Amino acid sequence: MSKPEKLLDKKGLRLDGRKLDELRPIKMEVGILANADGSAYLEQGRNKVLAAVYGPKEVHPKHLALPDRAILRCRYHMAPFSVEERKSPAPSRREIELSKVIRDALEPAVFLEYYPRTSIDIFIEILQADGGTRCAGITTAALALADAGIPMRDLVVACAAGKADGKLILDLMDLEDKYGEADVPLAMMPGINAVTLLQMDGSLTLEEFEKAIEMAMEGCRKIYEVQKEALKAKYVTVKEETEE
Ligand code: UDP
């Protein structure tokens, strides 16, 4: 997509009609893959993300096993058709880095010490990307972990705030990410108010940075409610099925 003249219109609305502090429409579903231990699917604006979890299971190769806890592994991958210009299916440096960043954002939530000598593997597939896919990947993977029945301190949820045309904005889409002034992705466990990921691209004043963090946390708290509803929805379905 070519560079737009402006990211905000005269009324201060964004290119997709959103207000500055408005999230993209978001929906989630849990337990959609029959052959994974846990899974989830998320749509956030034009982002489409699938996450699958396997484990806790025996570690291969065996020498990676830890005597006192499970290891958490994560692969973030973009499908070749997920972006405008076909992406090579081979893992790029960016995907390797994001896999680590996402793993680190999820790890504090998981009681790894409950499962020594095992591994928990997370696979995140970006089916369609429109900015903020690391955050969408974290939100989806946390749901898939919960769906796999893995004990967690809290769900992890992520959202970015940033700056475009001089104004702070919430939940950046690709054009805002590319042509805006800053992007601040943040992940947290809202139930225990703990931040597990904070990055920044671009530049902000200290005051703007603090405001952006507050906006991103507020976005996270809203997405957290949708996450919890998605988990509950699965168990309502299970209950109905068992009562039939
Ligand atoms: N993107 C792309 N091709 C690529 C990688 C990224 O078009 O090979 C786009 C995609 O829409 C992505 C956005 O650039 O969501 C922003 O990427 P970034 O690295 O900032 O990560 P994200 O914001 O998705 O977490």
Boltz pocket constraint, residues with backbone or C-beta under 6 A from the ligand:
constraints:
  - pocket:
      binder: B
      contacts: [[A, 82], [A, 83], [A, 84], [A, 85], [A, 87], [A, 94], [A, 129], [A, 130], [A, 131], [A, 132], [A, 133], [A, 134], [A, 135], [A, 174], [A, 177]]
      max_distance: 6.0
